[in-house]
Amino acid sequence: MKRLLSSIGIGAATVDTVLPQAAVRPGETVELTVEMRGGDSAQTIGGLYFTLKTEADGETWPVARFDFDGSFTIDPGEERTERVSIPIPLWTPVTRGGPRVWLETGLDIDWAVDPSDSDDVAVEPDDFVAALFEAADTLDFEFVSASLVETPWLDDRPFAQALVFEPGSRFERDVSRLVLTTIPRGDDLRLYIEVQQRDAVAEAVGQDFNEQELSVTVAYANPEMIGRRITSTIEQFT
């Protein structure tokens, strides 16, 4: 992955930021290689900054911003390489199913519009969410979409990701949709299981389905155990 940034005007410095791996995972720290090249004249760089953002359903959400202070001057044609590490927050949404995640990179340059550009970042699930996907697949649920929901009751993150599944033959008579809202916390996963019950009369008149939700804590990234929690919740509500 590479991105090119330059300021507006004459003599602008440029920077390429390279992410070595093809995808990242929430909770891990990744190293970025920042390759800078001076323009036509010497320029003072006040620092580097990186902003991780996401977008779902037409709305943009901030994930995190990382600032690296430290002023230096880059001479005309000079090549300079910096390596920095950034943590990928636990609440960074998985890009499977729709949400877009990208990293904006910029130079802090006095007397110029700060140069910035962006590139998409592929985000794979952590161990807990990967086990959740596997459990749903084993139960014959098909993953259809993902969205972001506000979490005003949480102080440590701005949103959570909701994963939407449709049932196969095993649960299709009783369940219309299964929505699993994930709140990864590193050592465990807080999971909100929403069961949308199928109602033939409601379907016929276009009304909402009966919805039931249960909050559970998943302590182990074990697909079989997660599958049992999902199954017991469905049986409880149908």
DOVEX-498261 format. One record per residue (C-alpha): residue in one letter; residue number from 1; x, y, z. Coordinates in nm, 4 decimals. Example, Ala and Ser with C-alpha at 12.3 -4.5 7.8 and 13.67 -1.06 7.14 Angstrom:
// residues 2
{"a", 1, {1.2300, -0.4500, 0.7800}} {"s", 2, {1.3670, -0.1060, 0.7140}} 
This chain:
// residues 238
{"m", 1, {0.0000, 0.0000, 0.0000}} {"k", 2, {0.1384, 0.3408, -0.0916}} {"r", 3, {0.0053, 0.6910, -0.0764}} {"l", 4, {0.1523, 1.0103, -0.2142}} {"l", 5, {0.1051, 1.3436, -0.0399}} {"s", 6, {0.2206, 1.6905, -0.1391}} {"s", 7, {0.1486, 2.0440, -0.0290}} {"i", 8, {-0.0178, 2.3021, -0.2505}} {"g", 9, {0.2357, 2.5392, -0.4014}} {"i", 10, {0.5861, 2.5322, -0.5414}} {"g", 11, {0.8675, 2.3370, -0.3834}} {"a", 12, {0.6461, 2.0951, -0.1923}} {"a", 13, {0.7892, 1.7938, -0.0151}} {"t", 14, {0.6340, 1.4556, -0.0885}} {"v", 15, {0.5908, 1.1495, 0.1267}} {"d", 16, {0.5109, 0.7853, 0.0613}} {"t", 17, {0.3757, 0.5832, 0.3535}} {"v", 18, {0.4053, 0.2081, 0.3128}} {"l", 19, {0.2086, -0.0475, 0.5116}} {"p", 20, {0.3996, -0.3760, 0.4729}} {"q", 21, {0.1155, -0.6237, 0.5312}} {"a", 22, {-0.1921, -0.6669, 0.3136}} {"a", 23, {-0.4365, -0.6454, 0.6056}} {"v", 24, {-0.4472, -0.5451, 0.9715}} {"r", 25, {-0.6343, -0.6793, 1.2736}} {"p", 26, {-0.7887, -0.4846, 1.5612}} {"g", 27, {-0.5666, -0.4837, 1.8674}} {"e", 28, {-0.2383, -0.5238, 1.6845}} {"t", 29, {0.0385, -0.2692, 1.6330}} {"v", 30, {0.1590, -0.2103, 1.2781}} {"e", 31, {0.4740, -0.0453, 1.1558}} {"l", 32, {0.4588, 0.2196, 0.8862}} {"t", 33, {0.7547, 0.3190, 0.6722}} {"v", 34, {0.7439, 0.6864, 0.5792}} {"e", 35, {0.9622, 0.7854, 0.2838}} {"m", 36, {1.0005, 1.1604, 0.2322}} {"r", 37, {1.1644, 1.3551, -0.0466}} {"g", 38, {1.2435, 1.7267, -0.0477}} {"g", 39, {1.1017, 1.9569, -0.3137}} {"d", 40, {1.2622, 2.2494, -0.4904}} {"s", 41, {1.3482, 2.4340, -0.1701}} {"a", 42, {1.4150, 2.3553, 0.1920}} {"q", 43, {1.1025, 2.3060, 0.4021}} {"t", 44, {1.0457, 2.2722, 0.7732}} {"i", 45, {0.8233, 1.9807, 0.8679}} {"g", 46, {0.6490, 2.0190, 1.2012}} {"g", 47, {0.5576, 1.6514, 1.2283}} {"l", 48, {0.3661, 1.3603, 1.0814}} {"y", 49, {0.0078, 1.2664, 1.1454}} {"f", 50, {-0.2127, 0.9709, 1.0606}} {"t", 51, {-0.5911, 0.9520, 1.0891}} {"l", 52, {-0.7808, 0.6242, 1.0755}} {"k", 53, {-1.1415, 0.6633, 0.9610}} {"t", 54, {-1.4312, 0.4426, 0.8619}} {"e", 55, {-1.7514, 0.4852, 0.6632}} {"a", 56, {-2.0713, 0.2828, 0.6632}} {"d", 57, {-2.4173, 0.3622, 0.5286}} {"g", 58, {-2.2940, 0.6972, 0.3995}} {"e", 59, {-2.1702, 0.8201, 0.7383}} {"t", 60, {-1.8044, 0.8785, 0.8270}} {"w", 61, {-1.6777, 0.7889, 1.1736}} {"p", 62, {-1.3388, 0.8757, 1.3264}} {"v", 63, {-1.1515, 0.5742, 1.4593}} {"a", 64, {-0.8260, 0.7252, 1.5876}} {"r", 65, {-0.5635, 0.9899, 1.5171}} {"f", 66, {-0.1905, 0.9496, 1.5695}} {"d", 67, {0.0438, 1.2494, 1.5882}} {"f", 68, {0.4213, 1.2275, 1.5738}} {"d", 69, {0.5745, 1.5574, 1.6742}} {"g", 70, {0.9307, 1.6607, 1.6066}} {"s", 71, {1.0320, 1.9416, 1.3752}} {"f", 72, {1.2969, 1.8871, 1.1097}} {"t", 73, {1.4062, 2.0452, 0.7840}} {"i", 74, {1.4149, 1.8551, 0.4591}} {"d", 75, {1.6499, 1.9993, 0.1982}} {"p", 76, {1.5859, 2.0121, -0.1782}} {"g", 77, {1.5945, 1.6602, -0.3202}} {"e", 78, {1.6842, 1.5085, 0.0180}} {"e", 79, {1.5483, 1.1610, 0.0855}} {"r", 80, {1.4534, 1.0743, 0.4401}} {"t", 81, {1.2949, 0.7609, 0.5877}} {"e", 82, {1.1092, 0.7366, 0.9178}} {"r", 83, {0.9517, 0.4313, 1.0763}} {"v", 84, {0.6585, 0.4711, 1.3114}} {"s", 85, {0.4229, 0.2281, 1.4793}} {"i", 86, {0.0510, 0.2784, 1.5331}} {"p", 87, {-0.1929, 0.0630, 1.7317}} {"i", 88, {-0.5068, -0.0516, 1.5524}} {"p", 89, {-0.7904, 0.0164, 1.8027}} {"l", 90, {-1.0028, -0.2755, 1.9168}} {"w", 91, {-1.3169, -0.1052, 1.7819}} {"t", 92, {-1.1817, -0.0758, 1.4275}} {"p", 93, {-1.4558, -0.2382, 1.2149}} {"v", 94, {-1.3920, -0.5436, 1.0039}} {"t", 95, {-1.4155, -0.4446, 0.6373}} {"r", 96, {-1.5949, -0.7645, 0.5424}} {"g", 97, {-1.9526, -0.6872, 0.4445}} {"g", 98, {-1.9401, -0.3208, 0.3578}} {"p", 99, {-1.7658, -0.0797, 0.5971}} {"r", 100, {-1.4735, 0.1054, 0.4459}} {"v", 101, {-1.1637, 0.1824, 0.6527}} {"w", 102, {-0.8865, 0.4115, 0.5368}} {"l", 103, {-0.5742, 0.5819, 0.6659}} {"e", 104, {-0.5089, 0.9472, 0.5973}} {"t", 105, {-0.1467, 1.0556, 0.6153}} {"g", 106, {-0.0082, 1.4063, 0.6258}} {"l", 107, {0.2845, 1.6379, 0.6863}} {"d", 108, {0.2559, 1.9404, 0.9136}} {"i", 109, {0.4093, 2.2173, 0.7007}} {"d", 110, {0.4049, 2.5826, 0.8044}} {"w", 111, {0.2639, 2.8365, 0.5592}} {"a", 112, {0.1069, 2.5700, 0.3415}} {"v", 113, {-0.2071, 2.3626, 0.3246}} {"d", 114, {-0.1088, 2.0446, 0.5035}} {"p", 115, {-0.0682, 1.7735, 0.2406}} {"s", 116, {-0.2823, 1.4687, 0.2899}} {"d", 117, {-0.4143, 1.1693, 0.1020}} {"s", 118, {-0.5748, 0.8380, 0.1890}} {"d", 119, {-0.5770, 0.4713, 0.1018}} {"d", 120, {-0.8132, 0.1937, 0.1985}} {"v", 121, {-0.7040, -0.0527, 0.4652}} {"a", 122, {-0.8307, -0.4110, 0.4787}} {"v", 123, {-0.9261, -0.5071, 0.8346}} {"e", 124, {-0.9557, -0.8760, 0.9199}} {"p", 125, {-1.1385, -0.9991, 1.2333}} {"d", 126, {-0.9544, -1.0699, 1.5563}} {"d", 127, {-0.9657, -1.4204, 1.7073}} {"f", 128, {-1.2991, -1.3667, 1.8825}} {"v", 129, {-1.4836, -1.2227, 1.5823}} {"a", 130, {-1.3266, -1.4819, 1.3515}} {"a", 131, {-1.4627, -1.7533, 1.5821}} {"l", 132, {-1.8009, -1.5795, 1.5715}} {"f", 133, {-1.8086, -1.5929, 1.1915}} {"e", 134, {-1.7139, -1.9610, 1.2016}} {"a", 135, {-1.9846, -2.0375, 1.4577}} {"a", 136, {-2.2520, -1.8632, 1.2504}} {"d", 137, {-2.1419, -2.0507, 0.9402}} {"t", 138, {-2.1590, -2.3829, 1.1239}} {"l", 139, {-2.5152, -2.2986, 1.2294}} {"d", 140, {-2.6018, -2.2395, 0.8622}} {"f", 141, {-2.6333, -1.8630, 0.8907}} {"e", 142, {-2.5226, -1.6613, 0.5890}} {"f", 143, {-2.3416, -1.3328, 0.6507}} {"v", 144, {-2.5103, -1.0591, 0.4460}} {"s", 145, {-2.3970, -0.7159, 0.5683}} {"a", 146, {-2.2318, -0.5078, 0.8382}} {"s", 147, {-2.3079, -0.1645, 0.9798}} {"l", 148, {-2.1957, 0.0652, 1.2603}} {"v", 149, {-2.4072, 0.1631, 1.5590}} {"e", 150, {-2.3533, 0.4381, 1.8143}} {"t", 151, {-2.2590, 0.3314, 2.1666}} {"p", 152, {-2.3350, 0.6248, 2.3988}} {"w", 153, {-2.3257, 0.3893, 2.6987}} {"l", 154, {-1.9564, 0.3140, 2.6352}} {"d", 155, {-1.6840, 0.5593, 2.7309}} {"d", 156, {-1.3935, 0.3891, 2.5575}} {"r", 157, {-1.5189, 0.3756, 2.1962}} {"p", 158, {-1.7432, 0.5765, 1.9627}} {"f", 159, {-1.9269, 0.2890, 1.7938}} {"a", 160, {-1.9708, -0.0854, 1.7586}} {"q", 161, {-2.0096, -0.3088, 1.4561}} {"a", 162, {-2.3324, -0.4969, 1.3888}} {"l", 163, {-2.3062, -0.8112, 1.1746}} {"v", 164, {-2.6245, -0.9258, 1.0004}} {"f", 165, {-2.6914, -1.2900, 0.9139}} {"e", 166, {-2.9797, -1.4687, 0.7439}} {"p", 167, {-3.0760, -1.8233, 0.8431}} {"g", 168, {-3.0426, -2.1384, 0.6384}} {"s", 169, {-3.2743, -2.4352, 0.6625}} {"r", 170, {-3.2070, -2.5050, 1.0310}} {"f", 171, {-3.3653, -2.1861, 1.1669}} {"e", 172, {-3.5490, -2.0365, 0.8707}} {"r", 173, {-3.8965, -2.1245, 1.0007}} {"d", 174, {-3.8500, -1.9212, 1.3193}} {"v", 175, {-3.5803, -1.6619, 1.2504}} {"s", 176, {-3.5851, -1.3860, 0.9917}} {"r", 177, {-3.2490, -1.2326, 1.0751}} {"l", 178, {-2.9751, -1.2639, 1.3330}} {"v", 179, {-2.7859, -0.9466, 1.4267}} {"l", 180, {-2.4653, -0.9880, 1.6255}} {"t", 181, {-2.3225, -0.6626, 1.7611}} {"t", 182, {-1.9596, -0.7063, 1.8591}} {"i", 183, {-1.7629, -0.5146, 2.1216}} {"p", 184, {-1.4119, -0.6650, 2.1263}} {"r", 185, {-1.2289, -0.5940, 2.4518}} {"g", 186, {-0.8981, -0.7725, 2.3988}} {"d", 187, {-0.9353, -1.0483, 2.6584}} {"d", 188, {-1.2998, -1.1194, 2.5758}} {"l", 189, {-1.5873, -1.0189, 2.3505}} {"r", 190, {-1.9054, -0.8467, 2.4566}} {"l", 191, {-2.1745, -0.9713, 2.2229}} {"y", 192, {-2.5313, -0.8522, 2.1733}} {"i", 193, {-2.7408, -1.1240, 2.0119}} {"e", 194, {-3.0555, -0.9897, 1.8458}} {"v", 195, {-3.3022, -1.2450, 1.7156}} {"q", 196, {-3.5606, -1.1163, 1.4696}} {"q", 197, {-3.8426, -1.3699, 1.4815}} {"r", 198, {-4.0277, -1.4648, 1.1689}} {"d", 199, {-4.3980, -1.3846, 1.1735}} {"a", 200, {-4.6013, -1.4829, 0.8694}} {"v", 201, {-4.8764, -1.2295, 0.9437}} {"a", 202, {-4.6288, -0.9458, 0.9962}} {"e", 203, {-4.4503, -1.0381, 0.6752}} {"a", 204, {-4.7756, -1.0309, 0.4817}} {"v", 205, {-4.8566, -0.6743, 0.5880}} {"g", 206, {-4.5001, -0.5474, 0.5819}} {"q", 207, {-4.4682, -0.4833, 0.9552}} {"d", 208, {-4.1521, -0.5122, 1.1625}} {"f", 209, {-4.0620, -0.8493, 1.3028}} {"n", 210, {-4.0629, -0.9254, 1.6722}} {"e", 211, {-3.7113, -0.8554, 1.8006}} {"q", 212, {-3.5439, -0.9957, 2.1116}} {"e", 213, {-3.1911, -0.9153, 2.2306}} {"l", 214, {-2.9558, -1.0691, 2.4833}} {"s", 215, {-2.6141, -0.9485, 2.5985}} {"v", 216, {-2.3456, -1.2077, 2.6712}} {"t", 217, {-1.9722, -1.2111, 2.7382}} {"v", 218, {-1.7630, -1.4504, 2.5303}} {"a", 219, {-1.4514, -1.5452, 2.7265}} {"y", 220, {-1.2954, -1.7832, 2.4740}} {"a", 221, {-1.2476, -1.7589, 2.0977}} {"n", 222, {-1.4063, -2.0981, 2.0532}} {"p", 223, {-1.6548, -2.1395, 1.7634}} {"e", 224, {-1.8311, -2.4347, 1.9259}} {"m", 225, {-1.8916, -2.2496, 2.2523}} {"i", 226, {-2.0083, -1.9371, 2.0703}} {"g", 227, {-2.2394, -2.1494, 1.8563}} {"r", 228, {-2.3998, -2.2947, 2.1676}} {"r", 229, {-2.4619, -1.9457, 2.3083}} {"i", 230, {-2.6259, -1.8355, 1.9846}} {"t", 231, {-2.8376, -2.1511, 1.9656}} {"s", 232, {-2.9570, -2.1238, 2.3256}} {"t", 233, {-3.0516, -1.7590, 2.2718}} {"i", 234, {-3.2529, -1.8444, 1.9595}} {"e", 235, {-3.4303, -2.1274, 2.1411}} {"q", 236, {-3.5053, -1.8943, 2.4299}} {"f", 237, {-3.6754, -1.6387, 2.2083}} {"t", 238, {-3.8549, -1.8605, 1.9554}} 
